[in-house]
Amino acid sequence: MAADWRAVRCGDAEFDRYDAVLPRFFLFTLKGYAYLQMRLGNVAEGREAVMKVLELDRSDKLGAKVLLGVLERMGKADDD
């Protein structure tokens, strides 16, 4: 795999297999990185990382769409 997570592609590992431990660990780590960036206020970086997780984990086994939903609700009132 590429050293930069932005350059990682679907064919670089078996991201679609839940039992593939190392690719799954990579995805969990990238999802955590996205969450951390969001918490630090680096929303664009967090969004980019979430989108990469969703690109690699097309069936969303790790639940990255939850983070995407948080990003989409940011700045909106609770009743919106």
Backbone hydrogen bonds, N-H to C=O, Kabsch-Sander energy under -0.5 kcal/mol:
donor,donor_aa,acceptor,acceptor_aa,energy
5,W,3,A,-0.5
7,A,4,D,-1.9
8,V,5,W,-1.0
12,D,9,R,-2.0
13,A,10,C,-0.9
15,F,10,C,-0.6
15,F,13,A,-1.7
17,R,14,E,-1.4
18,Y,16,D,-0.6
20,A,17,R,-1.4
21,V,19,D,-1.2
24,R,20,A,-2.0
25,F,21,V,-2.6
26,F,22,L,-2.4
27,L,23,P,-2.2
28,F,24,R,-2.7
29,T,25,F,-2.6
30,L,26,F,-2.5
31,K,27,L,-2.6
32,G,28,F,-2.4
33,Y,29,T,-2.4
34,A,30,L,-2.4
35,Y,31,K,-2.3
36,L,32,G,-2.6
37,Q,33,Y,-2.6
38,M,34,A,-2.1
39,R,35,Y,-2.4
40,L,36,L,-2.0
41,G,38,M,-1.3
42,N,37,Q,-2.5
43,V,41,G,-1.6
46,G,42,N,-2.4
47,R,43,V,-2.8
48,E,44,A,-2.3
49,A,45,E,-2.2
50,V,46,G,-2.4
51,M,47,R,-2.7
52,K,48,E,-1.7
53,V,49,A,-2.3
54,L,50,V,-2.5
55,E,51,M,-1.9
56,L,52,K,-2.3
57,D,53,V,-3.0
58,R,56,L,-0.7
60,D,57,D,-2.2
63,G,60,D,-1.0
66,V,63,G,-1.3
67,L,63,G,-0.5
68,L,64,A,-1.9
69,G,65,K,-2.4
70,V,66,V,-1.9
71,L,67,L,-2.4
72,E,68,L,-2.3
73,R,69,G,-1.5
74,M,70,V,-1.0
74,M,71,L,-0.6
76,K,73,R,-2.2
80,D,77,A,-1.7
